[in-house]
């Protein structure tokens, strides 16, 4: 038997609310600190020894590493002496489109096209990191609810790791989101209702059987895979500018379609880490959240000045990944938006469909409806005067439109 991996740049895990600390390379989920009475229950975040990272990682040599998210290995939680479970995820294209920028009314726009990841969405990043760490921790069975693509991603990486995966998914989720995990060998339970109902079913199974809880932000590592979006945006803009030596240039805004919101929390953490390393300077980009008008709890909380969102009743949108009535990390999303001087905006499904077609005919990229919603959000913010001709904007397309034939069919009506 090979020795357990121990080489890591992680200093500890910390509660995102009460700052309680936990040892790395041990199995943890949410914060269990009871100082304030009941268990805190907030998500845990991975903290790195950035001084050690700076000594061991030369940013000018990153281009010599494989073009995957694992090129940032020292800034990821999997021990350096452990194998990772990878299907080639990350380092997806950052595509500049001056034609789309003109149509939207901003100075420059880039699409970060995560539809080219394994399993067709950015969920591959979180699953790769989460499954890799689960292997390190000796996990053999994971369980999670999904509103869309996470179930398929965790099932795929679980299959690659020979790990058992259990998924609960709404019965009205897109057909591919129900078939994909099944095809990868996961045990899939369909529920009548939204992801909140699916979450309750998984929680019951975890309590009864002791499965490893891989739900959004209920383990600390999915967010670490998704934060590589932030690293890639910074590095790819530097490569485009032929300026691989820091400080790297940054956009004025990053526009992200938020369901659970893990991606935008991760991007903000990544940019803060790059700033602490001295690889980027100046003000960080504004973090902009886009949600569907039929399910916009974070937008509502932002507009009311609240620190957390309220459960959104009767959530309904064609962008299934945005149908999350209440996110565990909503306060972290709101914190990132406010700290960055950003804003939150909701868009109607009709605007999402129009943007999906516009991006496809203008750039050749077939966005997921979630990515198209982000583009619609840019147009809405230009109309409000929040964005304009002087702004350099990165829009996150979280997945491939090919996974949404039902939505594409709606364009024919």
C-alpha positions in Angstrom: 0.0 0.0 0.0 1.4 3.4 -1.0 1.8 6.1 1.7 -0.9 8.7 2.1 -0.2 11.9 0.2 1.1 14.7 2.5 2.7 17.4 0.3 0.3 20.3 0.2 0.3 24.1 0.0 -3.0 24.2 2.0 -2.6 25.7 5.5 -6.1 24.9 6.7 -9.8 25.1 6.0 -11.7 28.0 7.5 -15.4 28.7 8.0 -16.7 31.4 5.7 -18.8 32.9 8.5 -17.2 32.4 11.9 -13.6 31.8 10.8 -13.3 28.5 12.7 -10.3 26.5 11.4 -10.0 22.9 10.4 -7.0 20.7 9.6 -6.4 19.9 5.9 -6.3 16.3 4.5 -9.2 15.3 6.9 -12.8 14.8 5.9 -14.8 17.9 6.6 -18.1 19.3 5.2 -19.7 22.5 6.6 -18.7 24.2 9.8 -19.5 22.4 13.0 -18.5 25.2 15.4 -21.0 25.5 18.2 -19.5 28.5 20.0 -22.6 30.6 19.2 -25.1 27.9 20.3 -26.1 25.6 17.5 -23.8 24.4 14.8 -22.6 27.2 12.5 -23.3 25.2 9.3 -21.6 27.7 6.9 -19.4 26.5 4.0 -15.7 25.8 4.6 -13.1 27.5 2.3 -9.6 26.3 1.6 -6.7 28.6 2.7 -3.2 28.4 1.1 0.3 29.2 2.2 0.7 31.8 -0.5 4.3 32.5 0.5 5.1 28.9 -0.2 3.2 29.0 -3.5 5.2 32.1 -4.6 8.5 30.3 -3.9 7.5 27.2 -5.9 5.5 28.6 -8.8 6.9 30.9 -11.5 4.0 32.4 -13.5 6.1 32.9 -16.6 6.6 29.2 -16.9 2.9 28.2 -16.7 2.7 28.1 -20.5 5.0 25.1 -20.4 2.5 23.1 -18.4 -0.4 21.1 -19.8 -3.4 23.2 -20.9 -5.7 22.1 -18.2 -6.9 23.6 -14.9 -4.2 21.5 -13.2 -1.5 23.9 -14.4 -2.3 25.8 -11.2 -1.6 22.7 -9.1 0.0 24.7 -6.2 -3.2 26.7 -5.9 -5.4 23.7 -5.7 -6.1 21.5 -2.7 -5.1 18.1 -4.0 -1.7 17.2 -2.5 1.2 17.6 -4.9 2.2 14.0 -4.4 -1.2 12.6 -5.2 -2.7 11.6 -8.5 -5.6 13.6 -9.8 -8.8 12.4 -11.6 -8.8 14.3 -14.9 -10.5 14.1 -18.2 -8.7 17.2 -19.6 -10.8 19.9 -18.0 -10.0 23.6 -18.0 -8.1 26.1 -20.0 -11.1 26.6 -22.2 -11.0 29.4 -24.9 -11.4 33.0 -24.0 -12.9 34.3 -27.2 -12.9 38.0 -28.1 -15.7 39.2 -30.2 -15.7 42.9 -31.4 -18.9 42.3 -33.3 -20.7 41.2 -30.2 -19.2 44.1 -28.2 -20.7 46.5 -30.7 -24.1 44.9 -30.6 -24.1 44.9 -26.8 -22.7 48.4 -26.4 -19.5 47.7 -24.5 -15.9 48.4 -25.4 -14.6 44.8 -25.5 -16.3 41.5 -24.8 -14.7 38.1 -24.3 -16.7 34.8 -24.0 -15.1 32.3 -21.6 -16.5 29.2 -23.3 -16.7 26.5 -20.7 -19.0 24.5 -23.0 -15.8 22.8 -24.3 -15.1 21.1 -21.0 -15.6 17.4 -20.6 -19.3 16.7 -19.9 -20.0 20.0 -21.8 -20.1 22.4 -18.9 -18.0 24.2 -16.3 -19.3 21.6 -13.7 -16.4 19.4 -14.9 -14.0 21.7 -13.0 -15.7 21.3 -9.7 -16.2 17.6 -10.2 -12.6 17.0 -11.1 -11.3 18.7 -8.0 -14.0 17.3 -5.7 -13.6 13.7 -6.9 -9.8 14.0 -6.8 -10.0 15.1 -3.1 -12.6 12.5 -2.3 -10.1 9.8 -3.5 -7.4 11.3 -1.3 -9.8 11.2 1.7 -10.6 7.5 1.1 -14.2 8.2 -0.1 -15.8 5.4 -2.1 -19.4 6.7 -2.4 -20.7 10.3 -3.0 -24.2 11.7 -3.2 -25.5 15.0 -4.5 -28.6 16.8 -5.7 -28.5 18.5 -9.1 -30.5 21.2 -10.9 -28.9 20.4 -14.2 -25.3 19.5 -15.1 -23.5 18.8 -11.8 -24.9 15.3 -11.6 -23.6 14.3 -15.0 -20.2 15.8 -14.2 -19.8 14.0 -10.8 -21.0 10.8 -12.4 -18.4 11.0 -15.1 -15.5 11.7 -12.8 -16.8 9.2 -10.3 -16.8 6.6 -13.1 -13.2 7.5 -13.9 -12.3 7.1 -10.2 -14.3 3.9 -9.8 -16.4 5.6 -7.2 -20.1 5.1 -6.6 -22.2 8.2 -7.3 -25.8 8.8 -6.2 -27.8 11.7 -7.8 -31.2 13.2 -7.1 -32.6 15.4 -9.9 -36.0 17.1 -10.6 -38.1 15.0 -13.0 -38.7 18.1 -15.2 -34.9 18.8 -15.6 -33.7 18.5 -19.2 -33.6 14.9 -20.4 -29.9 14.9 -20.9 -29.4 15.8 -17.3 -31.3 12.7 -16.3 -29.7 10.4 -18.8 -26.1 11.5 -18.5 -25.5 10.3 -15.0 -27.3 7.1 -15.6 -25.1 6.4 -18.6 -22.0 6.9 -16.4 -23.3 4.3 -14.0 -24.7 6.6 -11.3 -27.8 5.7 -9.3 -30.3 8.4 -10.2 -33.5 9.3 -8.3 -36.0 11.6 -10.0 -38.1 13.8 -7.7 -41.3 15.9 -8.2 -40.1 19.4 -7.4 -37.0 21.5 -7.7 -33.5 21.1 -6.4 -34.7 21.9 -2.8 -36.7 18.7 -3.0 -33.8 16.8 -4.5 -31.5 18.1 -1.7 -33.9 16.9 1.0 -33.9 13.4 -0.5 -30.1 13.3 -0.6 -29.8 14.6 3.0 -32.1 11.8 4.2 -29.8 9.2 2.5 -26.6 10.8 3.9 -28.1 10.7 7.4 -29.2 7.1 7.0 -26.3 5.6 5.1 -23.3 7.9 5.7 -22.7 8.8 2.0 -20.1 11.5 1.3 -22.0 14.8 0.9 -21.0 16.3 -2.4 -23.8 18.9 -2.6 -22.9 22.5 -3.6 -20.7 24.0 -0.9 -21.3 21.1 1.5 -17.8 19.9 0.8 -14.9 22.5 0.4 -13.4 21.4 -3.0 -15.9 21.9 -5.8 -15.4 25.6 -5.4 -11.6 25.2 -5.7 -12.0 23.6 -9.2 -14.3 26.3 -10.3 -12.0 29.1 -9.1 -9.6 28.1 -11.9 -11.9 30.2 -14.2 -10.4 33.2 -12.5 -6.8 32.1 -12.9 -7.4 31.3 -16.6 -9.1 34.7 -17.3 -6.1 36.5 -15.9 -3.5 34.4 -17.6 -5.3 34.2 -21.0 -5.7 38.0 -21.1 -2.0 38.3 -20.4 -1.2 35.8 -23.2 -3.4 37.7 -25.6 -1.6 40.9 -24.7 1.8 39.1 -25.1 2.5 40.0 -21.5 3.1 36.7 -19.6 5.2 38.4 -16.9 3.1 39.8 -14.1 1.3 42.0 -13.4 -1.3 40.6 -15.7 -4.1 42.7 -17.2 -7.7 42.3 -15.9 -11.1 43.1 -17.4 -13.4 45.8 -15.9 -16.2 43.3 -15.2 -16.8 39.5 -15.0 -20.4 38.6 -15.8 -21.6 35.3 -14.3 -25.0 33.5 -14.5 -25.6 32.3 -10.9 -27.7 29.5 -9.7 -25.8 28.2 -6.6 -23.2 30.9 -7.4 -20.2 28.7 -6.6 -18.4 29.9 -9.8 -18.5 33.6 -8.9 -17.4 32.9 -5.4 -14.5 30.9 -6.8 -13.5 33.5 -9.4 -13.4 36.2 -6.8 -11.3 34.1 -4.5 -8.9 33.3 -7.4 -8.5 37.0 -8.2 -7.8 37.9 -4.6 -5.2 35.1 -4.4 -3.5 36.4 -7.6 -3.5 39.9 -6.1 -1.9 38.7 -2.9 0.7 36.9 -5.0 1.4 40.2 -6.8 0.5 38.7 -10.2 -2.3 41.2 -10.8 -2.5 44.9 -9.7 -5.0 47.7 -9.4 -8.7 47.3 -8.8 -10.1 43.9 -9.3 -13.0 43.4 -11.8 -16.6 44.1 -10.8 -18.4 40.8 -10.2 -21.8 40.9 -11.9 -24.4 38.3 -11.2 -27.2 37.5 -13.6 -30.2 35.4 -12.7 -33.5 34.5 -14.4 -36.5 36.7 -13.6 -38.3 33.5 -12.7 -35.8 32.6 -10.0 -33.8 35.6 -8.7 -33.3 35.2 -5.0 -29.8 36.7 -5.0 -30.8 39.7 -7.2 -33.7 40.3 -4.8 -31.4 40.2 -1.8 -28.9 42.5 -3.4 -31.6 45.1 -4.3 -33.0 45.1 -0.8 -29.6 45.4 0.9 -29.9 42.0 2.6 -26.9 39.8 3.4 -28.7 36.6 2.6 -31.5 35.6 0.2 -35.0 34.3 0.9 -36.3 31.1 -0.6 -37.8 31.8 -4.1 -41.2 30.2 -4.4 -42.4 28.6 -7.6 -39.0 29.0 -9.4 -39.4 28.7 -13.2 -36.9 29.4 -16.0 -35.8 27.7 -19.2 -32.2 28.0 -17.9 -32.4 24.9 -15.6 -29.0 25.6 -14.0 -30.4 28.9 -12.7 -33.4 27.3 -11.0 -31.9 27.3 -7.5 -34.5 28.9 -5.1 -32.0 29.2 -2.2 -28.2 28.9 -2.4 -26.2 27.8 0.7 -23.5 30.3 -0.3 -25.7 33.2 -1.2 -24.0 35.5 1.4 -20.7 34.7 -0.2 -22.0 35.7 -3.6 -23.4 38.9 -2.3 -20.2 39.6 -0.5 -18.1 39.2 -3.7 -20.5 41.4 -5.6 -20.5 44.2 -3.0 -16.7 44.0 -2.3 -16.0 44.4 -6.0 -18.4 47.2 -6.6 -20.5 44.9 -8.8 -24.2 44.5 -9.3 -26.9 41.9 -9.7 -29.5 41.8 -12.5 -32.4 39.5 -13.5 -33.4 38.8 -17.1 -36.5 37.4 -18.7 -36.4 34.1 -20.5 -37.3 35.8 -23.8 -34.2 38.0 -23.5 -32.2 34.8 -22.8 -33.5 33.1 -25.9 -32.8 36.2 -28.1 -29.2 36.4 -26.7 -28.7 32.7 -27.4 -29.5 33.2 -31.0 -27.5 36.5 -31.2 -24.4 34.9 -29.8 -24.7 31.9 -32.1 -25.1 34.0 -35.2 -22.5 36.6 -34.2 -19.7 34.5 -32.8 -20.4 30.9 -33.8 -20.6 29.9 -30.1 -23.7 27.9 -29.1 -24.2 29.0 -25.5 -26.1 27.2 -22.8 -29.2 29.2 -21.8 -27.3 30.1 -18.6 -24.5 31.7 -20.6 -27.0 33.4 -22.9 -28.7 34.8 -19.8 -25.4 36.4 -18.8 -25.1 38.0 -22.3 -28.7 39.3 -21.8 -27.6 40.7 -18.5 -24.9 42.7 -20.2 -27.4 44.3 -22.5 -29.7 45.1 -19.6 -26.9 46.8 -17.6 -25.8 48.8 -20.7 -29.4 50.1 -20.9 -29.3 51.0 -17.2 -25.9 52.8 -17.6 -24.1 50.3 -15.4 -21.9 49.2 -18.3 -20.8 51.1 -21.4 -18.4 51.8 -24.3 -15.4 52.1 -22.0 -15.8 48.7 -20.3 -13.8 45.5 -21.0 -16.1 42.6 -20.1 -15.7 38.9 -19.7 -18.9 36.8 -19.9 -18.9 33.3 -18.6 -20.7 30.8 -20.8 -21.1 27.9 -18.4 -22.0 25.2 -21.0 -22.7 24.0 -24.5 -26.0 24.7 -26.0 -25.9 21.2 -27.5 -27.0 19.9 -24.1 -30.3 21.8 -24.4 -32.2 20.6 -27.5 -35.5 21.5 -25.8 -34.4 25.1 -25.5 -33.0 25.3 -29.0 -36.3 24.0 -30.3 -38.0 26.9 -28.7 -36.1 29.2 -31.1 -38.1 27.8 -34.0 -41.5 28.9 -32.5 
